[in-house]
Amino acid sequence: MSNKKLVAGLVPSLWAAAALLATVSLIAEIAAEPTARAGVVSSTWTPVTSVTALFFGQNALHGSFDLPSILFGLATIVLVSVLVGSAVTAFIVYCLGWNPHPLATALLGAACALAAQILLINLLCNRLQPDNGIYNSAPNWAWFAAFGSWGICLGLGLSRAGRRTAADEGTGVGFSG
């Protein structure tokens, strides 16, 4: 595998992390529902700081701007997105090849993302946090929507990157720019 294909698989994971963060933060801000921590209502920052709370306890969960907690949560979400995104990317490439149709990659990406949400949030994190802090940092359905957007963005980014890589290598039709 060339370095271009490796990068083509990593960049969509970063865009997918941005899609996940934007979706869950927007939903949490609009909903303003109570969270796992008493007195904290969901806001833009609660999904991000809830990830920090997984490592440092419930006191790290904030409904307001707390820079260290936000930066740690963002870094963790991006790291997990790259790791899980790489595995999902490998699965999509295995199933559909390097030049798949955007609709097929979006659908398969969304399906893989919903499976990842169930495994990461519902099974792993809910077992590690007795108060289900991450799951309850936003409306429960928000995580399904956020992971769905993560998977769709990952699939579309992979499709575009695969087409661009194929065009650069001259192995098929692709789009540039």
RAJO-V460081 format. One record per residue. SS is DSSP state (H for helix, E for strand, - for the rest). NEAR is the number of other C-alpha atoms within 12 Angstrom. D_LAST is the distance of its C-alpha to the last C-alpha in Angstrom with 2 decimals. Layout:
BEGIN
ss,near,d_last
SS,NEAR,D_LAST
SS,NEAR,D_LAST
END
This chain:
BEGIN
ss,near,d_last
-,11,22.69
-,12,20.25
H,11,19.09
H,20,15.45
H,30,16.85
H,22,18.95
H,22,16.24
H,35,14.23
H,41,17.48
H,33,18.17
H,31,15.14
H,39,15.64
H,41,19.26
H,32,18.57
H,30,16.67
H,43,19.57
H,40,22.08
H,30,20.75
H,30,21.06
H,39,24.53
H,40,25.68
H,28,24.61
H,30,26.28
H,40,29.50
H,34,29.93
H,27,29.56
H,29,31.99
H,37,34.41
H,27,34.43
H,18,35.12
H,23,37.72
-,24,39.77
-,26,41.84
E,24,44.26
-,32,42.97
-,35,44.81
-,30,46.12
-,18,48.88
-,15,48.09
-,29,44.30
E,28,42.39
-,39,38.78
-,31,36.28
-,32,32.74
-,41,34.02
H,47,36.31
H,54,33.89
H,48,32.55
H,47,36.06
H,51,37.47
H,43,35.51
H,34,37.19
H,34,40.48
H,34,40.13
H,21,40.68
H,19,42.88
-,23,44.87
H,29,44.99
H,23,45.57
H,33,41.92
-,44,40.92
-,37,40.42
-,35,39.75
-,23,39.06
-,18,36.82
-,21,37.90
H,18,35.43
H,20,36.60
H,31,36.72
H,29,33.29
H,20,31.65
H,26,33.38
H,32,32.41
H,29,28.72
H,22,28.74
H,26,30.56
H,38,28.29
H,30,25.15
H,21,27.10
H,27,28.30
H,37,24.87
H,29,23.55
H,23,26.72
H,34,27.05
H,41,23.33
H,32,23.51
H,23,26.50
H,38,25.00
H,46,21.83
H,30,24.24
H,24,26.20
H,37,23.33
H,30,22.21
H,15,25.91
H,18,26.38
H,25,23.29
-,21,21.77
-,37,18.29
-,33,16.70
-,32,18.44
-,25,18.12
H,26,16.66
H,22,20.11
H,25,21.97
H,38,20.10
H,32,20.52
H,26,24.19
H,34,24.96
H,43,23.23
H,33,25.35
H,27,28.44
H,35,28.00
H,41,27.39
H,29,30.58
H,23,32.45
H,30,31.16
H,34,32.34
H,22,35.73
H,18,36.05
H,27,34.79
H,35,36.13
H,25,38.97
H,18,40.46
H,19,39.64
H,26,39.36
H,24,42.06
H,17,44.39
H,22,43.71
-,26,44.12
-,20,47.45
-,22,46.39
-,30,43.03
-,42,41.43
-,47,37.76
-,42,38.40
-,39,40.47
-,46,38.30
-,44,36.69
-,32,37.90
H,28,38.17
H,23,35.75
H,33,33.05
H,36,32.31
H,31,31.79
H,29,29.33
H,36,27.54
H,39,27.36
H,34,26.31
H,35,23.28
H,48,22.72
H,46,22.82
H,38,20.67
H,41,17.92
H,52,18.43
H,47,18.36
H,36,15.24
H,40,13.39
H,49,14.99
H,38,14.14
H,32,10.38
H,38,10.87
H,42,13.32
H,31,11.32
H,28,8.61
H,31,11.84
H,26,13.61
H,21,11.26
H,20,11.56
H,16,15.25
-,13,15.76
-,14,17.61
-,16,16.14
-,18,13.74
-,22,10.27
-,17,6.92
-,13,3.77
-,10,0.00
END
